[in-house]
Amino acid sequence: MRDSGAHAMKFLVQVRADRRPGADGRDTTAEAVQVMRALVADCASVGIPSVIENLIFPLAGEEPLSPRPAPTPSSRPLCSSTSSTRAC
């Protein structure tokens, strides 16, 4: 990493401590924790800071964590399937 000019390692992870193992028995929370521990240890062993950002998400059946904002003109598609290709 240092050879590429990096000064830290940022790791984005989706993990919920309250998520139960799936029907197949797979515990994705435990897997994510193992990966995060390995990342922190690897970075520490070479003196590079590590940053872990938890990307939160609702579990199945839960309400969204924030209301979906109304679309703004800049978030609307420039073209639609009904527009002519010349207008796009």
N, C-alpha and C positions, 0 to 999 in steps of 0.2 A: 504494500500500500504506500509506503513512504516513497518508493521509487516513482510512483505516479503523481506525487505531490500532495497526497492526502494528509490532512492533519488530524482527522478523527474519522470514526466509522459510525454512521447513522443507520439504524435498523428500524424499519417500520414493520409492526407486527399487529395482527388482529388476534386478540386474546381476551377471553372473559373468564375470570376466576370462578364464576358461578355456572359455567357451562359443564354439563355432565357428559360423561363418555357417550359416544353414539351407540346405536343398536348393534354395531359390529364390534363394540368393545374398545374402539380406538379413543384414546384420551388426548384430543388435540391441545388441550390446555397444558397438560404435562409435557407434551412434545415441544410446545412453544417455549415453555420455561427452560427445558433442557438446551434448546438452541440459544436462548438469550444468555444462559449461564456460560455456555461455550464461547459465545461471541465476546462477552465481557472478559473472560479469562484469556482468550487469544489476544485481544487488544492490550490487556494489561501486561502480558508477557513481552510485548514489543514496545511498550510505553506509548500506546496510542489511546486517547480517550474514546470511550464508546458512549453513544447516545441511543436510547431505546425510546421510540415513540409508539404508544399504544393507540391503535386506530379502533375506536369503539364502534360497536354495531349492535343492533337489536337482535335478540334471539328469535327464532320462529314463534309467532304468536304474540310478540311484544309490539307495542306501538313504536313508531319511528321516534328517534331520540330528539329530533327537532322538526318543526313543521317545514314542509317543503315550500320554499319561497315562490312567489308568482314569477313567471318568466318575464324577463326584461327584454327590450329590443335587441340587446347585444347577445342574449342567450338563445334567441330563436334561430332556427336554421336559415341560411341564406337562400336556400333553394328548397322547394318541396317537390313531391312527385307530380304535382299538378302544374308546376311552372314550366315554361319553355326552357330549353337548354340555352337559348340566346340570352335570356334574362339572368342566367346563373353565371 
